[in-house]
Amino acid sequence: MAHTITFDNRQYTLRDQESVLDGLTRYDLPIPSSCRSGICQACLMRAVDTTPPAEAQKGLKAALRERNHFLACQCIPVTDMEVALPNDADIPLRSAQVVAKESLSDQVVRVRLHCKEPLTYRAGQFINLKHQGLMRSYSLASVPEVDQALELHVQRVSNGSMSGWIHDEMAVGDNVQIQGPFGDCVYTPGNPQQPLLLIGTGCGLSPLWGVLRDALHHDHAASIHLFHGSRSVDGLYLVDELRALAERHPNFSYTPCLSGEAVPGGFSAGRVNVLALASYPQLKGWRVYLCGNTHMVKIAKKKVFLAGATFKDILADPFEFSHCKTDTAATASNSRAAL
């Protein structure tokens, strides 16, 4: 059944089983969004005259739920609703300045931000970055106790408004706004004897780079194995840095994987999740991190569980892409992927 959404004193009719986000963006309304999977919270809205469906409030803090906030991408209305965007008090925006920007590959840049107010976070979490009405989510590759600035890895996406601006126009000294941090794909100190398996594709390396360095910073004693995959060599980055870390830390191993046809020496041929699980088929007692391509994460999560890892020890950060009418480009979940 279709319902009417009142927003900014105007009424809009949603299609049957259409989310609030899809419906309002279909009318070309500039509703902030990123992942469209209920993770990044960029599409947070508030129900003015009714209680939103419980499914649309999953993952929100109690204080936000009590004030009838909900995730527009997850909200399939069961009645007519009046909705509004949240104010800065609901999820505060912080100011940050670009203090460094460098190329990590033809398609990936590293951006370092200085947050003007101290930000408490953990490596592997993500923040929402806002610039001129755009909002995207990016994983934190920095380690709080090690790095003075927040570090983001941003992959260029074809026709991506945010990634295009970051790659082509963002400059040192620019000011941006950020929200967060969010997410739980983090290293947890206190169990240094637990083996760690890190599997990622593309900019899924970003949170893994943070998790890895955080574990090494805390003198993690058990083995740590990182598998990073792409179709071609151009899709990998930080290869030399990761090999250098492996040389300095006997308990760390790094395997760069290529699934395309041309695989030069020093790289492993095959899909990253297949190679990782072939190398470590028994994962009982392990902690496993899966980051990057959504299809890879979904398949690997099931395989890792069947290999013996418990659900609480499988931390997944899928980067999802969908088309957003207000941006004409694919938008990436948790950004980490990079629009």
C-alpha positions in Angstrom: 0.0 0.0 0.0 1.3 3.4 -0.9 1.7 6.1 1.8 2.2 9.8 1.8 5.3 11.4 3.2 5.2 15.1 4.4 8.6 16.7 4.2 9.4 20.4 4.4 5.7 21.2 4.3 5.1 19.4 1.0 3.5 15.9 0.4 5.0 13.1 -1.6 3.4 9.8 -2.5 5.6 6.7 -2.1 5.2 3.6 -4.1 4.2 0.3 -2.5 7.1 -1.1 -0.5 9.3 1.9 -1.4 11.6 3.2 1.3 11.5 6.8 2.5 14.9 7.4 1.0 14.1 6.0 -2.4 10.8 7.8 -2.5 12.1 11.2 -1.6 15.2 11.0 -3.9 12.9 9.9 -6.7 11.4 13.4 -6.3 14.9 14.8 -6.6 15.0 15.9 -3.0 18.6 16.2 -1.6 18.4 13.7 1.2 21.9 12.8 2.4 22.8 9.1 1.9 25.7 6.8 1.3 25.5 3.0 1.9 21.7 2.5 1.6 22.1 -0.6 3.8 21.6 0.8 7.2 25.2 1.0 8.2 26.6 4.5 7.7 23.6 6.4 9.2 24.1 9.2 6.7 20.4 9.1 5.8 19.2 9.7 9.4 15.8 11.4 9.6 13.2 12.1 12.3 9.5 11.2 12.4 7.6 14.2 13.4 4.1 12.8 14.1 4.4 9.1 14.5 6.7 6.3 15.7 8.8 4.9 12.8 9.0 1.1 12.1 11.3 -0.7 14.5 13.3 -2.1 11.5 14.2 1.4 10.5 15.7 2.1 14.0 18.1 -0.9 14.2 21.6 0.1 15.1 20.7 3.6 16.4 21.6 4.8 19.9 18.7 4.7 22.4 18.6 8.5 22.6 18.0 8.7 18.9 15.3 6.0 18.9 13.5 7.7 21.8 13.3 10.9 19.7 11.8 9.0 16.8 14.9 9.1 14.6 15.2 6.4 11.9 17.2 5.4 8.9 15.4 6.5 5.7 17.0 3.8 3.6 15.5 1.1 5.9 12.1 2.7 6.5 9.2 1.2 4.6 6.3 3.2 6.0 3.3 1.4 7.4 1.3 4.7 7.7 1.5 8.2 6.4 4.4 10.1 8.0 5.7 13.6 8.4 9.5 13.5 8.5 12.4 16.0 8.9 16.2 16.0 8.7 18.1 15.8 12.0 19.8 18.9 13.4 23.4 19.1 14.4 22.6 18.2 18.0 21.4 14.8 16.9 24.6 13.7 15.1 27.1 16.6 15.5 29.2 17.7 12.6 32.9 18.4 13.4 35.3 20.6 11.5 38.4 19.1 10.0 41.2 20.4 7.8 43.0 18.6 5.0 46.7 18.5 6.1 48.1 16.0 3.6 47.1 14.4 0.3 49.1 11.9 -1.7 48.7 9.3 -4.4 48.9 5.6 -3.4 48.1 4.4 -6.9 46.6 5.6 -10.1 43.1 5.2 -8.5 43.7 5.7 -4.8 44.7 8.8 -2.8 45.5 9.0 0.9 43.9 12.0 2.6 45.0 13.1 6.1 42.6 15.2 8.2 43.2 17.2 11.3 40.1 17.3 13.5 39.9 20.7 15.2 38.1 19.0 18.2 39.6 15.8 19.6 37.9 12.7 18.0 37.8 9.5 20.0 37.9 6.5 17.6 39.3 3.1 16.9 41.2 2.0 13.8 38.9 0.4 11.3 35.9 2.5 12.2 34.5 4.9 9.6 33.4 8.5 9.5 30.9 10.4 7.2 32.6 13.2 5.3 30.4 16.1 4.2 31.2 18.6 1.5 28.8 21.0 -0.2 25.7 18.8 0.3 27.4 15.5 -0.5 28.0 13.0 2.3 30.0 9.8 1.9 31.5 7.3 4.4 35.2 6.5 4.6 37.0 4.0 6.8 39.7 5.2 9.1 43.1 3.7 8.3 44.8 5.7 11.0 45.7 4.4 14.5 44.8 6.8 17.4 48.0 6.1 19.5 50.2 6.2 16.4 49.0 8.8 14.0 48.3 12.5 14.6 45.9 12.9 11.8 42.9 10.9 10.5 43.8 8.8 7.5 41.4 7.9 4.6 42.0 6.0 1.5 39.8 7.2 -1.4 39.3 5.3 -4.6 38.3 7.1 -7.7 34.8 6.0 -8.9 33.6 6.7 -12.4 31.4 9.7 -12.3 31.6 9.8 -8.5 30.9 13.3 -7.3 32.7 13.1 -4.0 35.6 10.9 -5.1 36.0 13.1 -8.2 36.2 16.2 -6.0 38.7 14.6 -3.6 41.0 13.4 -6.4 40.8 16.4 -8.6 40.1 19.4 -6.5 40.6 18.8 -2.8 43.7 20.6 -1.6 45.8 20.8 1.6 44.2 23.6 3.7 40.6 22.8 2.6 38.0 22.5 5.4 35.5 19.7 5.5 32.9 18.4 8.0 32.8 14.9 9.5 30.4 12.8 11.5 31.2 9.8 13.6 33.0 7.5 14.2 30.8 4.5 13.5 31.3 0.8 13.1 32.9 -2.1 14.9 35.4 -3.6 12.4 38.2 -2.9 14.9 41.1 -4.6 16.6 40.3 -5.6 20.3 43.2 -5.8 22.6 43.2 -8.3 25.4 43.5 -11.6 23.4 47.1 -11.4 22.0 47.2 -15.2 21.4 44.2 -15.2 19.0 45.3 -15.6 15.3 44.0 -12.9 13.0 43.0 -13.4 9.3 42.4 -10.2 7.3 40.8 -10.4 3.8 40.1 -7.4 1.6 39.6 -6.1 -1.9 40.3 -2.7 -3.3 40.0 0.1 -0.7 38.8 -2.6 1.7 42.5 -2.4 2.6 41.8 0.9 4.3 40.3 -0.5 7.6 42.6 -3.5 7.4 45.6 -1.2 7.3 44.4 0.4 10.5 43.5 -2.9 12.2 46.8 -4.4 11.3 48.9 -1.6 12.6 46.8 -1.3 15.7 47.4 -5.0 16.4 51.1 -4.7 15.9 51.2 -1.5 18.0 49.6 -3.6 20.9 52.3 -6.3 20.4 49.8 -8.9 19.2 51.7 -12.2 19.7 49.7 -14.6 17.5 50.0 -14.8 13.8 48.4 -12.2 11.6 47.7 -12.9 7.9 46.6 -10.3 5.4 45.3 -11.2 1.9 44.6 -8.2 -0.4 43.1 -8.9 -3.8 42.3 -7.2 -7.1 42.0 -8.2 -10.7 45.2 -6.4 -11.7 48.4 -5.0 -10.1 47.0 -1.5 -10.6 44.2 -2.3 -8.1 46.6 -3.0 -5.3 48.4 -0.4 -3.2 50.8 -0.2 -0.2 52.4 -3.3 -1.5 56.0 -2.3 -0.6 54.9 -1.0 2.8 53.1 -4.2 3.7 56.1 -6.3 2.5 58.3 -4.2 4.7 56.0 -4.7 7.7 56.1 -8.5 7.1 60.0 -8.4 7.1 60.0 -6.5 10.4 57.3 -8.6 12.2 57.9 -12.4 12.1 54.2 -13.0 13.1 52.8 -11.1 10.1 52.4 -12.4 6.6 51.1 -10.6 3.5 49.7 -12.1 0.3 48.8 -9.8 -2.6 46.3 -11.7 -4.8 45.4 -11.1 -8.5 42.4 -12.7 -10.1 43.1 -11.5 -13.6 45.0 -13.3 -16.4 48.4 -11.7 -16.1 50.0 -12.4 -12.7 53.6 -11.3 -12.3 56.1 -12.9 -9.9 55.7 -12.0 -6.3 51.9 -12.2 -6.5 49.5 -15.1 -5.9 47.0 -16.0 -8.7 43.3 -16.4 -7.7 40.5 -14.8 -5.9 41.5 -13.4 -2.5 38.9 -15.2 -0.4 39.6 -18.6 -2.1 43.4 -18.3 -1.6 43.0 -17.2 2.0 40.7 -20.1 2.9 42.8 -22.6 1.0 45.8 -21.4 3.1 43.9 -21.5 6.4 41.0 -24.0 6.1 40.6 -24.4 9.8 39.6 -21.2 11.6 38.3 -22.3 15.0 39.4 -19.8 17.5 40.5 -17.2 14.9 39.3 -13.7 14.5 38.5 -12.8 10.8 38.1 -9.4 9.1 36.4 -9.2 5.7 36.4 -5.8 3.9 35.6 -4.6 0.4 33.5 -6.1 -2.4 30.1 -7.0 -1.1 29.8 -10.2 -3.1 33.2 -11.4 -1.8 32.3 -10.5 1.8 29.0 -12.3 1.7 30.6 -15.5 0.3 33.6 -15.4 2.5 31.5 -14.8 5.7 29.7 -18.1 5.1 32.8 -20.0 4.3 34.7 -18.6 7.3 31.9 -19.6 9.6 31.9 -23.1 8.1 35.6 -23.2 8.7 35.0 -22.9 12.4 35.1 -19.1 13.2 32.3 -18.0 15.5 29.9 -15.2 14.3 31.2 -12.8 17.0 34.8 -13.3 15.6 33.8 -12.5 12.0 33.9 -8.7 11.5 32.6 -7.6 8.1 32.7 -4.3 6.3 31.1 -4.6 2.9 31.5 -1.8 0.4 28.2 -1.6 -1.5 27.4 0.4 -4.6 24.0 1.6 -5.7 22.7 4.3 -8.0 21.4 7.4 -6.4 19.3 9.8 -8.5 20.6 12.9 -6.8 24.2 12.0 -7.5 24.0 10.0 -10.8 26.9 8.0 -9.5 27.3 4.8 -7.7 27.3 5.4 -4.0 29.4 3.2 -1.7 28.4 1.9 1.6 30.5 2.9 4.5 32.2 4.6 1.8 35.1 3.2 2.3 34.7 2.6 -1.2 35.0 6.0 -2.3 32.5 8.1 -3.9 
